[in-house]
Amino acid sequence: MRESEVLQPLSAYFGHHRCGSTWIHAILEGICANAGWRLSYLPDEEGLGPFDGDLSLAIDRRRVEFLSFVNANIELVGRLKSFRGFHVVRDPRDMLVSAYYSHLHSHSTAYWPELVDHRKELQRLSKKEGLLSEMEFSRKFYGHMMAWDYNQDNVLELRLEDISADPYGHFLRIFDFLGILGEEPFSKKRQLTLWLRSSINLLWRFRVIPLRARTRTMPAERLLGIVHHHRFARMAHGRQRGQEDIKSHYRKGVSGDWVNHFNDDHVARFKESYGDLLLKLGYEAAPDWSLSDPLDRQAAPYR
């Protein structure tokens, strides 16, 4: 493949705020750096300002080969040209608790001036009142999830809870779906070739050299190594899943934790505001759910 060519079709990750996007993007960053693929991080639609909000134009101009759209908006995605992607959601109630602690303690306020005042408000409020305030502040993110088209043939729909329960199997599945999983025999000669290519690509990534040794696929063995490198215990500096640090970006790593923070008032407000979203995503089968319902509390390597 010549340097002037762009890897086609575009591969894409579509995420949402507090849905493990930092963890997933870090894995993709490591993969793309090794493979020599141009990765573009897009936090939200405001990042398209120089391109008049045109996502396709931004991708063409920047010659993007892998898009990481961490606060995905279906209105923009729907205008994209040929691509294959994967989309990740999370139980919206766990999202809320995660957002509350992140916005109170750890999330950067750089490039997000609205968070400055919101953080001051959360610091003033009790946790009960703060969670109610967070429901309103995060309305935009829930709106994007509600509006999303969950029936696109070229987009693999996944839950963060499932990915975290088996990250190795799911990332193999993701890259197979994207058509960029390499499954050739991992001979010593191939290992040496891939090591040389990844070394060149890392130098290119940090602009030490002008050319890359791009690969068309990511070998399964290397993919799994990068996923392992980003396991929860390492990202959380030695803490195991379930060990909480409320000031860490990777706070606890347990799904279903919302039951430890909600009370009946939170349940009632959440049903009123986002009850339809829970049903749409399949996290509840009926609108009359409560705190006493049995839950599958899988551990999850994210915040």
C-alpha positions, 0 to 999 in steps of 0.5 A: 500500500502506497503512503498516499493511499488511505485505508478504506473503508473508514473504521470508526468507534462511536461512544458516549460520555461515561461509557468507557470511552477513555478506556476504549480510546486508549486501546485504539490509540495503541493499536493505531500507533502500532499499525500506522493508521491515522486515528482522529479523536473527536470529542463532540460536534464542536470539534468540527468547527473548522469544517462547518460541522461536516464530519465527512469533510473533516475525515477527507481533509485529515485523511482519517483511517480510524475515527474515535467519536467519543460523544457520537451524534447520529445526525453527523454519523448519518451523513458519513460515506462508506464506513464500518464501526462499533457503538458502545452503550452502558446502563444509563443509571451507572452512567449517571453515578459515574458522571456525578463523581467525575464531574465532582472530582476528576474530569478536566474543565479544559475546553468545557467551561460549563463544567466549572459552574456545574462542579461548584454546584455539585460541591455545594449540594449533598450527594442526593441533590447532586445526583438529581442535578447531574440528571439534568446536566447530562441530558444532552448525552442521554439525548444522543443515546436516545436518538441513535439508530441501533439498526445499522448493518455496518455498525456493531452494537455492544454494551460496555458491560459485555465488553468488560466481562470479556475484553479479549473476545470482544475486541477480536470480534470488533476487529473481525467485524471491521474487517481489519483483524489479521489471523495469519500464522504468527511465525518468528519471521512474521513476528520480526516483520511486525516488530520492525513495522511497529517500530517504524510506525511509532517513530512516525506517530511521534513525527520522528520520521516522515513515513510509516510502514502501515499494515492492512490488518492488526494481528490478533496476538498484538491486539490482545497484548494491547488490550491486556496492557490497558487492563483495569488494575494497571489503569487504576494503579494497582486497584482491583475491580470493586475497590473504589477511589472516588477521585480517580477517573477509573473510580470503581470498575463495577457495573450495577453500582447505581443501586448503591447510590440511588434512592426512591426519589432518584428512581422516580426522577430517572423514570420520568426523565429517561425511563424510555431510554432504559427500555430502548437499550434493554436494561429494563424489560418494563417501566415499573423497575425499582431498587429491589429488582434483582440485578446482574452485577458484572464487574467492569474494567472502567470507571 
